[in-house]
Amino acid sequence: MLTLDAFEQCLKDCFPQGLNGKKTAVALSGGLDSVVLLHLLVCAGKRAGFVPEALHIHHGLSPRADDWADFCRNYCDMLGVGLETVKVCVEKNGLGIEAAARQKRYAEFAEKGFDVLALAHHRDDQIETFMLAVARGGGLRALAAMPAVRPLGENGIIWRPLLPFSRQDIWDYARKHGLPNIEDESNTDTAYLRNRFRHRILPELSAQIPHFGRHVLNNVRALQEDLALLEEVVVQDCRWVCGAGYFDTARWLTFSPRRKTHILRNFLKENGIPVPNQNALADIARVLTEAKTGRWNLQGFELHHYAGRLFVFASEQLAKPAFLKDGTISGNLKKILTEHRFVLKRHPFGLPEAMLEQDGILRTVAASDTLAVGGIHKNVKKILQGKRVLPFLRPIWPLVADSGNRPLALANCCADFQISVSDGILPVHPDFPILF
């Protein structure tokens, strides 16, 4: 039975210190479930001293989408709750319309910076989610259905406090408190697989199998326990593989094929990369095992295998630096360097300060560039290679030259020994590793 006391116990179980001081919101669609959840959270907040907000995502997929937004605004006004409505454009991108809308919705959730975002999924939703995963051939993560709590964005969490309660419990609460709601007409459309489960398949299974829903929920709980244990082991494995501060391929190779796949998946996830399908993961694992080098493009990221290590870069990091997109930059050296975020650091063998007051050029390294290092002229790319700079970073490394285009200093590394002075200046850019 859903009561305010029962809800507050769920809140206390999840947040022993309460929600005071946490930016908390309810994802409000206008449907009965989210209407009830917001009412419960507002009532709990009045007792505990916190004030929740509401967030409505306007997908524009229904002819009544504007009516839903108006309803949410009026309902929040009635409760005295702040509402933010966000309009989004849903693009399928190879997904079904439901999945695409859900993906867009969760992306917006993550951007809003809430500490806690409460979603109104309930016990019957959990059963449907499990059965959908079975029908679609989902693995352990899909079959474990919806966790009560999971991370959101960088620091927030998603919280599903109504999972212990049934759809009927929510209806009873709404009727008791006279709560309004707006019905999504698509909820009865059995063209959607979830609705076929809800209106046809699950009622028939429940009629034929005693306690069917309870059995499903027991399975979900067991699978969630298994998943939690697996994730603990994978995190420990990944810590060891990355224990030296980087992904060590030699360490990774000591694991079984299954564990290697899970370590890779976790490594990508921790670096913000959308995890590719099983075939793509298998290809990455094969190259790491058989080849000395490898490169993969993964939705805005690049993965590089080199010298026994696996590196992750955002694709724009491996493009020519933004300040050099148009080629070289000429002018007063001190001015152009500071304008483009270089820090002029003291160095035992740096450039004379007076030289930075002269005109010069800022550009990336060229194949013919040389610098005097310890009295010997060396090719700049060889210098970078000797410093173990990754091959794909060398062509975009910034270099400072005089007005005649003669190299003076390699940013973040060294100045030409023949013109350097004690306690001189070396330009350092924060987007590149420091090599001295």
PETA-V993793 format. One line per field, one symbol per residue. phi: phi as a letter, one per 40 degrees, with the letter a starting at -180 (. if undefined). psi: psi as a letter, one per 20 degrees, with the letter a starting at -180 (. if undefined). A space follows every 50 residues. Layout:
phi->???
psi->???
This chain:
phi->.cbcccccccccccbdcgbcgbcbabcbchcdccccccccccccccccgb bcbbbbcccgcbdcdcccccdccccccccgbcbbbbcbbcbcfgbccccc ccccccccdcccgccbbcbccbccccccccccccccgccdccccfbccba cbgcbcbcbbccdcbcccdcccccccbgccabcccccbccccddcccccb ccdcccccbdfddccccccccccccccccdcccccccccccbccgacccc cdccccdccccccddccccccgcdcccccccccccccccbbcbaabcbfg bbbbbafgbbbbbcdccccdddcbdchcbbiddccccccbgcbcccadbb ccdccccccabbaccbcccbbcbggbcbcccccccccgcddccccbccbb bcccgcdbacdgbabdccbcbcfcbbcbbccbccbb
psi->porhghghhgghhhnhjajpipopqpoohirgghgggggghgghhhhikq orrqpponhjhqijhhhgggggghghghikqppppppqoppglirrhghg ggghghggghiikqgpopqkqaghhggggghghghjkqaghghicpqhpr qobgirqppnijhiqrhhggggggghjlprrppohiijojhpgghgggig gghgghhhopkghggghggggghhgggggghgggggghhghjhjjroohg ghiirqgghgghggggggghjjppprrhggghggggghhhqhqqpppnmj qpppppljqpqpqqhhhjrpqhijhjcqpqapggghghhkjqpnqqqhma qphhhiirqapprrqqhipqqpokippqphhhghghjkpqhihgijpqqp raijjppgqoqjfrrphhiqqplbpppppiiqqpj.
